[in-house]
Amino acid sequence: MVAVGVTDEYALAAALAFPGIKPEAKLRQMNSRAGEMNFQRHAGIVMSRRWRVKRSRNELDFTHSLGLDCSAMPEKPLNECPRELRPLFTKGSEASQRENYEYAIDLFCQVLAREPGLIDVRRALRKAQAGKSAAGGSGFFKKVLSSAGSSPQMAKAQFALRSNPAEALALAEQVLGSDANNAMAHRVVVEAATTLAMPQTAVMSLEILTHLSPKDKNVAIQFSRLLADTGDARRAEGLLAAFANSHPNDQEVSQALKDVSAKRTMSEGGYGALASGEGSYRDILHNEKEAVSLEQEKRVQKTEDVTGRLIEEYEARIKAEPKNLKLYRDLAELYTQKKQFDKALSYYAQIKASEMGGDASLDQAIAQTTVRKLDHHIEQLNPNADDHAEEVARLSAEKMAFQIGECQKRVEKFPTDLGIRFEMGQLYFQSGKIGEAIKEFQRSRDNPHRRIASMNLLAQCFAKRKMFDLAAENLQEAIKEKQVFDDEKKDLVYQLGVVLENMGKKPEAIEQFKLIYKLDASYRDVEARVDAFYAGQ
């Protein structure tokens, strides 16, 4: 156990709030609502009067009293996740994909409570937190309310930092679950993760802090140095170089850039191992070749020769690393790029048969690859063949049947998932099954992320059945809810114009087209419609 001092501002506030209580019991007291409010009041007094106390020479071992361990927590990959926790991660990933971020966050936190070092789970958690915050908006009053609500938790986290960084990290994650961009929470994560020897966790929060405070020199330097320490010296050098351009006379930034550049040269060239006697010039040449390989791998548009070389390299590596599922997935993606879809699907099938086969993103990748395979078959048909039209129709029907069947399986698996219901409605609409589509869109419009799109397509379904009054009502309601006049709203207004025209209400219809014309005359055929209207007057 590591003994830690706690008599800073928060310890003083706790002493005032809970006089006569042993230090190790204070955190328990703060967990009650009354204790939390009492602590807040005294913390406010301490901060407002700027009281400061020196650290006590007496060191308190909180971890022994609370039964927690604040020793280092080495980060580890997902394949080291205990078997009993894997279903929780899989369910969390599926919930996140369905934009059910609240549930996903809860599941990821349950996993991390048991295994805080699982870095892939923490990345998934951070992504879900960001998704939840984005879906909830970022208005001024929302931020104020979020900040006020998180203050007690942040006070606890700050208080726990010195005594129990693991608890501080967990408390900060609770705050980020409500406000993914809470700078104070991210600073606690950085400090706690650094104490616990979790550098990749610290890097994630430092990256967010650089976006929140792009001009903060200290954050930029800390982020870059830690990036270099975790093996991404090239990116660290680029970040500091950009920062140095805007701070040309800052010696601290200049020195940090030199340090990071030196680290990149040493790490990429293999000179560090050479200097220590553990490497050779052959190693340096090998590392340079490997660096070229990695650089090629990161290119978005891989040429055929590079893709082929990577496939050869990964297939050779699989023989030595048969349990490295990332290699299987990388090979599947590379074969998809080369349009060798059967080989891609065979690698996906091997992952599916493994312990990680329950990953929802894997099912999605398999479905997308299958659709691309069918699209490719259609593209390869000879347009001059006598049966070209029949073959296109046959393959298109096969593709649609596969998509509908695959989506129906997901609807059965997640019957209350409104995002999947929306996708199901789209497929029914495209296949001409209007009655089925109506039922799905009526359900999916209760999903706040799909509401406007659902109402638009529902209206189009009604219009196809010549129920123009119902179509107009849906479109008008959607237009009223849609505040920003973007492409989605243009489509709503356009569809309403078409519906009103079909109802014989041409003056009202032209008013809708004119609304779009005033902003974007090139949108669809609104220019021709408006010109024809004025020409006929």
Salt bridges, closest charged atoms under 4 A:
ASP8 OD2 - ARG162 NE 3.08
GLU9 OE2 - ARG52 NE 3.47
GLU36 OE1 - ARG33 NH1 2.62
GLU36 OE2 - LYS156 NZ 3.29
GLU84 OE2 - ARG114 NH2 2.86
GLU94 OE2 - LYS413 NZ 3.48
GLU99 OE1 - HIS449 ND1 3.93
GLU99 OE2 - ARG450 NH2 3.82
GLU102 OE1 - LYS132 NZ 2.93
GLU115 OE1 - LYS76 NZ 2.61
ASP120 OD1 - ARG123 NH1 3.14
GLU173 OE2 - ARG122 NH1 2.66
GLU173 OE1 - ARG126 NH1 2.71
GLU207 OE2 - ARG235 NH2 2.52
ASP216 OD2 - ARG187 NH2 3.72
ASP229 OD1 - LYS263 NZ 2.44
GLU237 OE1 - ARG264 NE 2.42
ASP250 OD2 - LYS217 NZ 3.19
GLU252 OE1 - LYS217 NZ 3.08
ASP259 OD2 - ARG225 NH1 3.28
GLU268 OE1 - ARG234 NH2 2.86
GLU268 OE1 - ARG264 NH1 3.20
GLU290 OE2 - HIS286 NE2 3.97
GLU304 OE1 - LYS338 NZ 2.94
GLU313 OE1 - ARG309 NH1 3.31
GLU321 OE2 - ARG317 NE 3.39
ASP330 OD2 - LYS326 NZ 2.95
ASP342 OD1 - LYS373 NZ 2.73
GLU355 OE2 - ARG83 NH2 2.87
GLU355 OE1 - ARG86 NH1 2.06
ASP363 OD1 - LYS352 NZ 2.46
ASP375 OD1 - LYS399 NZ 2.81
GLU391 OE1 - ARG394 NH2 2.91
GLU398 OE1 - ARG394 NH1 3.62
GLU406 OE2 - ARG410 NE 2.84
ASP417 OD2 - ARG98 NE 2.26
GLU423 OE2 - ARG410 NH2 2.66
GLU440 OE1 - ARG421 NH1 3.31
GLU477 OE2 - ARG451 NH2 3.12
GLU481 OE1 - ARG451 NE 2.81
ASP486 OD2 - LYS482 NZ 3.10
ASP487 OD1 - LYS490 NZ 3.47
GLU488 OE1 - LYS482 NZ 2.79
ASP491 OD1 - ARG524 NH2 2.67
GLU501 OE1 - ARG529 NH1 2.83
GLU511 OE2 - LYS514 NZ 3.27
ASP520 OD2 - LYS490 NZ 3.07
ASP525 OD2 - ARG529 NE 3.22
